[in-house]
């Protein structure tokens, strides 16, 4: 773990409920997200990641546009995707968009690349799910070449070839900070090390410490490839309120609705309150509770996994905007200082 743990937040622009229990229109959800990011910057958080989805329960399909708006209203917070679904996008355009964001934000941009856990973008943009692995492998390889910011020569089956092609704009640092989102595949960990990207572990259920073998594998692979040390991050859902019970009671109905909806799509059993309580406990993946409870859990996982960054997925289903703002406020003003005390 580095000298100082970065503390960030992630959101998919989840469509929330208003005070009357009605769904907030997607345009307002996006404007609320910008307000949440501005608050995160004001309370000193290090990063905000905005996800890409193409479905009615998430409002953001163009994270880079949202992040550019946030860049103009913030001073120091780093800005990135969470994740960019590279398989159904063009690596050249992804690099250009985030290099542009980097310019607008004075060097605060980064990109988290991933396969995406949802597949709506494949038919939307004319890609075959049968090409799922090939699309990702080829496009990650191309993105790694683009990131060098030199002349790129590349050939594959998923887009036209490039020969001695320069891509613009370039970044002032010469190296766009890039992560690969990994859900638990050893092959993905090795690929991340091979290309010299940061490793971002998506820990959304179960005990986070079970990812320790992937951290060890990442270190070994970095050494074997000679790509130099790279950061390790963790993304997990959670919610912060004044007390443990308040945080859990606020989150539970929205978590139940979200997980039930996704479960119907994917064949999962409906969530139970007992399982929710277990995930919110000391060894579960949900970072839910009072500032002290959440800080203790973050610090524990940061030590166990040698983290350089922890990102809290603070938006959870239809959890309302005012509660999201309160969670961010407590994260920046109470949790972050306490985490740093515990890790000192």
Beta strands, then each sheet from edge to edge (+ up, - down):
strand 1: 6-11
strand 2: 47-50
strand 3: 78-81
strand 4: 84-85
strand 5: 109-114
strand 6: 152-154
strand 7: 162-165
strand 8: 177-182
strand 9: 198-202
strand 10: 232-240
strand 11: 287-289
strand 12: 309-313
sheet 1: 4+ 5+ 3+ 2+ 1+ 12+ 10+ 9+ 8+
sheet 2: 4+ 5+ 3+ 2+ 1+ 12+ 10+ 11+
sheet 3: 6+ 7-
end
